[in-house]
Amino acid sequence: MKKLGIIVLSTLLSAVAFAGKETVEIKVTEEGYQPNAINVTPGTDLTLKITRTSDATCATEIMVPDKKINTKLPLNKTVLVHVGKLEKGEVRFGCGMNLMEGGKIYVK
């Protein structure tokens, strides 16, 4: 029984360590948000590191409606957007005008 408890505790500690803080880099180009799909573990405290490299789209800001985030994206400057801790499910992000395809954060 003691050995089983150690295995369970070890598994739980690994899951907690895995679901820590994560920063994902995103480029906003003429083709949209790249990458446009992000996978994270539930409980992850996510920050997006976004650089808009094109002025040819309407993506001059990023919106994450579920998190009430609306942040300006100046051209050729990196912006950190703290999304926060995420629960299981999907979180959408995209431009402020909702005209170009954005992306999804898959939390599973």
C-alpha positions in Angstrom: 0.0 0.0 0.0 2.9 2.4 0.8 4.3 1.8 -2.7 1.0 2.6 -4.3 0.7 5.9 -2.3 4.2 6.9 -3.5 3.2 6.3 -7.1 0.0 8.2 -6.8 1.8 11.1 -5.0 4.5 11.1 -7.7 1.9 11.2 -10.5 0.0 14.1 -8.8 3.2 16.1 -8.3 4.2 15.6 -12.0 0.7 16.9 -13.1 1.1 20.0 -10.9 4.6 20.7 -12.2 3.4 20.2 -15.8 0.5 22.6 -15.4 2.6 25.6 -14.3 3.4 28.8 -16.2 3.7 28.8 -20.0 4.6 31.5 -22.5 3.7 30.9 -26.2 5.0 33.0 -29.0 2.6 34.1 -31.7 3.3 36.1 -34.9 0.6 38.0 -36.6 1.4 38.0 -40.3 -0.5 38.6 -43.5 -1.8 35.0 -43.1 -3.1 35.6 -39.6 -2.1 34.3 -36.2 0.7 31.8 -36.3 0.3 29.4 -34.6 -3.5 29.6 -34.5 -3.9 26.5 -32.3 -2.3 26.2 -28.9 -2.5 23.2 -26.6 -2.1 23.5 -22.8 -2.9 21.5 -19.7 -5.7 22.6 -17.4 -4.4 24.9 -14.7 -1.7 26.4 -16.9 -1.1 30.1 -16.3 -0.7 31.2 -19.9 1.0 34.3 -21.3 1.0 35.0 -25.1 4.1 36.8 -26.5 2.7 38.4 -29.6 4.5 40.2 -32.4 2.5 41.8 -35.3 4.8 41.7 -38.4 2.4 43.0 -41.0 0.2 46.0 -41.5 -1.8 44.3 -44.3 -4.5 43.0 -42.0 -7.0 44.3 -39.4 -5.2 42.5 -36.6 -4.0 45.6 -34.8 -5.2 44.2 -31.5 -6.0 40.8 -30.0 -9.2 39.9 -28.2 -9.8 37.0 -25.9 -13.5 37.4 -25.2 -13.7 34.7 -22.5 -11.0 36.5 -20.5 -12.2 40.1 -21.3 -8.9 40.9 -23.0 -8.5 43.5 -25.7 -4.9 44.5 -26.2 -3.3 46.7 -28.9 -0.6 45.1 -31.1 1.8 47.8 -32.4 3.6 46.9 -35.6 7.0 45.1 -35.1 6.8 45.3 -31.3 6.4 42.3 -28.9 3.5 42.5 -26.5 3.0 40.2 -23.5 -0.7 39.3 -23.0 -1.4 37.5 -19.7 -4.3 35.2 -20.3 -4.3 33.6 -16.8 -5.0 30.2 -15.5 -7.1 28.1 -17.9 -9.7 25.4 -17.2 -10.5 22.5 -19.5 -12.2 23.6 -22.8 -11.5 26.0 -25.7 -10.6 29.6 -25.5 -10.9 31.7 -28.8 -8.7 34.6 -29.7 -8.7 36.9 -32.7 -8.7 40.5 -34.1 -10.8 43.2 -32.6 -13.1 43.4 -35.7 -13.6 39.6 -35.8 -13.0 39.7 -39.5 -9.9 37.5 -39.8 -9.5 34.0 -38.6 -8.1 34.0 -35.2 -7.2 30.9 -33.2 -8.0 28.6 -30.3 -6.4 27.6 -27.1 -7.2 24.0 -26.4 -7.1 23.1 -22.7 -7.1 19.4 -22.3 
